[in-house]
Amino acid sequence: MEYDDSDDISIQKINRLIKDRQYGIHNLSLAARYFNMPLELGIFIGCKQFGNIEQRRKKYLILENQTYQSRQFNSNLSGQDVKAYENNVQTLMRSVRERLSNKSQKRLPFSPRLFEKYETFKAILPELCQSENCPRLR
């Protein structure tokens, strides 16, 4: 007997993505708009805690817009190193870059250079989207 469980396909995709990734970046300040963010973080932490040796090597970064913002809806994050970026893109990029450079063997560009590239990308994005017929950005 088959049954229709529309969530089954989505959760399988999320599980597969998390299983195949060594690093996870979870921006919980988006949780009000994207309810799956805390779920994905929980699955990621669960893999790290209870998974095989490969899964236990996972590294993750938890971001939030304002300090202690995520604790309003999840008190279990106490003791976690949650990085607040105070709605500042440079601070956000610096946090991600620092975490990746601390955990990776690869040499990463410095934060100011990354921000320059981001600003260049942001400036040409509308033209790129128009020429590629992209859906409207929100």
Backbone as CSV, one residue per row, in Angstrom:
resi,resn,N_x,N_y,N_z,CA_x,CA_y,CA_z,C_x,C_y,C_z
1,MET,0.840,-1.178,0.000,0.000,0.000,0.000,0.887,1.244,0.000
2,GLU,0.587,2.181,-0.876,1.329,3.432,-0.937,0.523,4.536,-0.275
3,TYR,1.223,5.505,0.238,0.553,6.666,0.796,1.275,7.914,0.318
4,ASP,0.563,9.006,0.318,1.112,10.265,-0.166,1.635,11.072,1.015
5,ASP,2.936,11.254,1.071,3.556,12.055,2.117,4.442,13.084,1.436
6,SER,3.902,14.263,1.177,4.624,15.268,0.399,5.902,15.728,1.088
7,ASP,5.960,15.648,2.410,7.168,16.063,3.119,8.309,15.069,2.946
8,ASP,7.981,13.835,2.639,8.994,12.795,2.549,10.067,13.139,1.525
9,ILE,9.675,13.631,0.373,10.641,13.948,-0.675,11.529,15.111,-0.239
10,SER,10.942,16.153,0.329,11.728,17.308,0.770,12.728,16.923,1.851
11,ILE,12.295,16.165,2.829,13.200,15.807,3.924,14.306,14.888,3.419
12,GLN,14.011,14.065,2.438,15.057,13.217,1.858,16.112,14.061,1.154
13,LYS,15.679,15.098,0.459,16.630,15.996,-0.211,17.508,16.700,0.819
14,ILE,16.882,17.200,1.875,17.635,17.876,2.935,18.637,16.908,3.559
15,ASN,18.187,15.705,3.881,19.078,14.706,4.481,20.255,14.386,3.569
16,ARG,19.980,14.225,2.290,21.033,13.899,1.330,22.055,15.041,1.232
17,LEU,21.563,16.272,1.163,22.468,17.423,1.097,23.342,17.509,2.346
18,ILE,22.736,17.333,3.499,23.486,17.418,4.750,24.484,16.271,4.859
19,LYS,24.070,15.088,4.482,24.951,13.916,4.554,26.212,14.120,3.720
20,ASP,26.064,14.759,2.574,27.176,14.904,1.634,28.040,16.136,1.879
21,ARG,27.750,16.935,2.885,28.500,18.170,3.130,29.321,18.070,4.403
22,GLN,30.550,18.556,4.322,31.399,18.580,5.510,31.141,19.842,6.333
23,TYR,30.797,20.939,5.650,30.586,22.214,6.327,29.132,22.643,6.196
24,GLY,28.625,23.261,7.261,27.273,23.797,7.231,27.258,25.210,7.776
25,ILE,26.567,26.097,7.079,26.390,27.472,7.539,24.895,27.674,7.712
26,HIS,24.487,27.978,8.930,23.068,28.045,9.272,22.745,29.442,9.792
27,ASN,22.036,30.218,8.983,21.670,31.585,9.346,20.279,31.565,9.965
28,LEU,20.230,31.537,11.283,18.951,31.415,11.977,18.145,32.704,11.982
29,SER,18.739,33.808,11.570,17.955,35.042,11.488,16.931,34.949,10.361
30,LEU,17.080,33.982,9.489,16.120,33.767,8.406,15.020,32.786,8.798
31,ALA,15.060,32.286,10.022,14.123,31.245,10.449,12.666,31.697,10.399
32,ALA,12.412,32.979,10.583,11.032,33.462,10.527,10.456,33.328,9.118
33,ARG,11.315,33.452,8.102,10.862,33.317,6.708,11.032,31.904,6.181
34,TYR,12.065,31.228,6.654,12.372,29.882,6.176,12.382,28.944,7.378
35,PHE,11.263,28.326,7.633,11.100,27.523,8.843,11.995,26.290,8.862
36,ASN,12.546,25.922,7.720,13.390,24.733,7.683,14.797,24.986,8.218
37,MET,15.186,26.246,8.412,16.545,26.548,8.885,16.868,25.856,10.218
38,PRO,16.041,25.996,11.250,16.351,25.293,12.505,16.321,23.775,12.345
39,LEU,15.430,23.270,11.504,15.371,21.831,11.246,16.681,21.350,10.630
40,GLU,17.166,22.067,9.624,18.413,21.685,8.969,19.582,21.723,9.949
41,LEU,19.620,22.737,10.803,20.674,22.811,11.815,20.589,21.608,12.752
42,GLY,19.392,21.264,13.171,19.218,20.112,14.060,19.674,18.813,13.422
43,ILE,19.347,18.625,12.157,19.785,17.415,11.449,21.308,17.405,11.344
44,PHE,21.891,18.564,11.022,23.347,18.663,10.882,24.042,18.318,12.198
45,ILE,23.558,18.896,13.296,24.144,18.611,14.610,23.934,17.143,14.974
46,GLY,22.766,16.601,14.647,22.504,15.186,14.910,23.459,14.277,14.154
47,CYS,23.737,14.608,12.900,24.705,13.819,12.120,26.074,13.865,12.782
48,LYS,26.473,15.050,13.200,27.781,15.214,13.839,27.840,14.442,15.160
49,GLN,26.767,14.468,15.894,26.738,13.825,17.208,26.625,12.304,17.118
50,PHE,25.775,11.815,16.231,25.439,10.395,16.239,25.890,9.623,15.003
51,GLY,26.458,10.322,14.029,26.828,9.675,12.777,28.115,8.874,12.863
52,ASN,28.499,8.323,11.718,29.750,7.573,11.640,30.936,8.535,11.724
53,ILE,32.137,8.022,11.585,33.342,8.844,11.738,33.341,10.016,10.761
54,GLU,32.955,9.767,9.529,32.916,10.834,8.522,31.942,11.940,8.929
55,GLN,30.767,11.562,9.416,29.768,12.548,9.822,30.217,13.326,11.063
56,ARG,30.960,12.688,11.928,31.421,13.357,13.154,32.476,14.419,12.871
57,ARG,33.017,14.426,11.669,34.004,15.448,11.278,33.352,16.726,10.766
58,LYS,32.057,16.740,10.686,31.347,17.917,10.183,31.676,19.146,11.029
59,LYS,31.727,20.296,10.369,31.944,21.580,11.031,30.800,22.499,10.625
60,TYR,30.351,23.312,11.552,29.244,24.202,11.214,29.406,25.561,11.869
61,LEU,28.719,26.513,11.283,28.693,27.882,11.774,27.234,28.285,11.903
62,ILE,26.890,28.837,13.057,25.535,29.336,13.276,25.599,30.856,13.268
63,LEU,24.778,31.456,12.430,24.724,32.907,12.308,23.356,33.413,12.754
64,GLU,23.347,34.634,13.231,22.098,35.324,13.525,22.335,36.809,13.312
65,ASN,21.275,37.525,13.042,21.408,38.948,12.768,21.755,39.729,14.032
66,GLN,21.060,39.452,15.112,21.283,40.161,16.370,21.721,39.168,17.443
67,THR,22.587,39.624,18.319,23.073,38.777,19.400,21.902,38.216,20.209
68,TYR,21.924,36.927,20.447,20.915,36.180,21.215,19.544,36.121,20.548
69,GLN,19.431,36.538,19.302,18.154,36.507,18.595,17.590,35.088,18.526
70,SER,18.430,34.124,18.210,17.955,32.751,18.024,17.505,32.108,19.331
71,ARG,17.972,32.599,20.442,17.584,32.002,21.724,16.143,32.320,22.093
72,GLN,15.539,33.269,21.378,14.129,33.574,21.612,13.254,32.381,21.270
73,PHE,13.676,31.598,20.280,12.866,30.450,19.877,13.568,29.118,20.108
74,ASN,14.840,29.150,20.543,15.543,27.897,20.779,16.573,28.075,21.887
75,SER,16.170,27.785,23.105,17.072,27.939,24.243,18.165,26.874,24.255
76,ASN,18.025,25.833,23.457,19.025,24.768,23.419,20.329,25.201,22.761
77,LEU,20.379,26.390,22.201,21.601,26.864,21.564,22.578,27.483,22.562
78,SER,22.198,27.547,23.821,23.126,28.058,24.833,24.397,27.226,24.804
79,GLY,25.517,27.904,24.843,26.797,27.210,24.790,27.341,27.061,23.380
80,GLN,26.510,27.290,22.374,26.971,27.244,20.987,27.629,28.576,20.643
81,ASP,28.577,28.546,19.741,29.261,29.758,19.298,28.470,30.371,18.144
82,VAL,27.418,31.103,18.483,26.559,31.736,17.482,27.134,33.113,17.167
83,LYS,27.361,33.382,15.890,27.948,34.655,15.466,26.852,35.611,15.020
84,ALA,26.827,36.792,15.617,25.880,37.833,15.217,26.572,38.771,14.236
85,TYR,25.865,39.127,13.176,26.474,40.008,12.178,25.801,41.371,12.105
86,GLU,24.820,41.615,12.945,24.190,42.929,13.111,23.802,43.578,11.780
87,ASN,23.266,42.776,10.878,22.785,43.250,9.576,23.890,43.914,8.749
88,ASN,25.127,43.472,8.958,26.274,44.028,8.256,26.891,42.930,7.390
89,VAL,26.832,43.115,6.086,27.309,42.087,5.156,28.794,41.811,5.346
90,GLN,29.581,42.847,5.604,31.018,42.638,5.804,31.279,41.761,7.036
91,THR,30.544,42.005,8.101,30.695,41.194,9.310,30.280,39.754,9.036
92,LEU,29.203,39.583,8.312,28.736,38.245,7.934,29.800,37.513,7.121
93,MET,30.324,38.175,6.107,31.340,37.560,5.251,32.609,37.248,6.044
94,ARG,32.990,38.138,6.939,34.184,37.918,7.761,34.001,36.684,8.645
95,SER,32.829,36.542,9.240,32.561,35.383,10.102,32.659,34.077,9.323
96,VAL,32.071,34.059,8.144,32.106,32.845,7.317,33.533,32.554,6.878
97,ARG,34.232,33.570,6.417,35.602,33.387,5.949,36.511,32.899,7.075
98,GLU,36.384,33.500,8.258,37.219,33.091,9.387,36.957,31.644,9.777
99,ARG,35.688,31.267,9.809,35.366,29.887,10.180,35.928,28.907,9.159
100,LEU,35.743,29.220,7.891,36.248,28.319,6.852,37.772,28.264,6.850
101,SER,38.415,29.397,7.049,39.883,29.395,7.028,40.450,28.663,8.238
102,ASN,39.749,28.691,9.363,40.201,27.959,10.547,40.024,26.452,10.399
103,LYS,39.067,26.038,9.597,38.748,24.620,9.477,39.293,23.981,8.208
104,SER,39.683,24.793,7.253,40.103,24.281,5.952,41.621,24.323,5.817
105,GLN,42.138,23.467,4.979,43.566,23.479,4.672,43.868,24.438,3.522
106,LYS,42.827,24.959,2.884,43.008,25.822,1.725,43.226,27.268,2.154
107,ARG,43.979,27.979,1.344,44.216,29.399,1.593,43.054,30.192,1.007
108,LEU,42.447,31.034,1.817,41.285,31.807,1.386,41.644,33.281,1.275
109,PRO,40.973,34.010,0.364,41.250,35.446,0.241,40.837,36.192,1.508
110,PHE,41.478,37.319,1.750,41.160,38.127,2.919,39.788,38.771,2.772
111,SER,39.184,39.108,3.893,37.828,39.651,3.923,37.621,40.878,3.036
112,PRO,38.520,41.886,3.051,38.280,43.055,2.193,38.195,42.684,0.707
113,ARG,39.009,41.752,0.276,38.980,41.321,-1.129,37.666,40.607,-1.441
114,LEU,37.207,39.785,-0.529,35.920,39.114,-0.721,34.789,40.133,-0.827
115,PHE,34.832,41.131,0.033,33.778,42.143,0.023,33.799,42.937,-1.281
116,GLU,34.980,43.245,-1.795,35.084,43.930,-3.092,34.432,43.095,-4.190
117,LYS,34.726,41.805,-4.188,34.137,40.914,-5.198,32.614,40.854,-5.046
118,TYR,32.150,40.833,-3.813,30.709,40.822,-3.558,30.055,42.096,-4.097
119,GLU,30.656,43.242,-3.822,30.108,44.515,-4.291,30.074,44.567,-5.820
120,THR,31.110,44.052,-6.461,31.143,43.999,-7.926,30.020,43.102,-8.440
121,PHE,29.881,41.942,-7.836,28.819,41.012,-8.225,27.445,41.649,-8.040
122,LYS,27.243,42.294,-6.899,25.956,42.924,-6.606,25.629,44.012,-7.633
123,ALA,26.654,44.729,-8.083,26.446,45.802,-9.054,26.031,45.264,-10.428
124,ILE,26.576,44.129,-10.818,26.256,43.595,-12.155,25.100,42.593,-12.142
125,LEU,24.649,42.202,-10.958,23.591,41.197,-10.862,22.306,41.580,-11.601
126,PRO,21.789,42.800,-11.455,20.551,43.127,-12.188,20.699,42.956,-13.701
127,GLU,21.832,43.379,-14.224,22.070,43.237,-15.661,22.187,41.760,-16.049
128,LEU,22.879,40.989,-15.237,22.998,39.552,-15.500,21.628,38.880,-15.509
129,CYS,20.828,39.226,-14.525,19.500,38.618,-14.432,18.619,39.021,-15.604
130,GLN,18.734,40.253,-16.011,17.931,40.706,-17.139,18.353,39.981,-18.418
131,SER,19.652,39.848,-18.627,20.127,39.192,-19.843,19.871,37.687,-19.818
132,GLU,19.809,37.093,-18.639,19.576,35.650,-18.518,18.112,35.323,-18.236
133,ASN,17.285,36.352,-18.170,15.862,36.162,-17.917,15.619,35.465,-16.572
134,CYS,16.345,35.902,-15.556,16.235,35.319,-14.213,14.921,35.737,-13.563
135,PRO,14.444,34.916,-12.639,13.276,35.354,-11.864,13.656,36.548,-10.996
136,ARG,12.689,37.336,-10.662,12.918,38.541,-9.861,13.491,38.176,-8.496
137,LEU,14.520,38.916,-8.091,15.130,38.695,-6.781,14.309,39.391,-5.713
138,ARG,14.234,38.787,-4.557,13.480,39.376,-3.440,14.430,40.004,-2.471
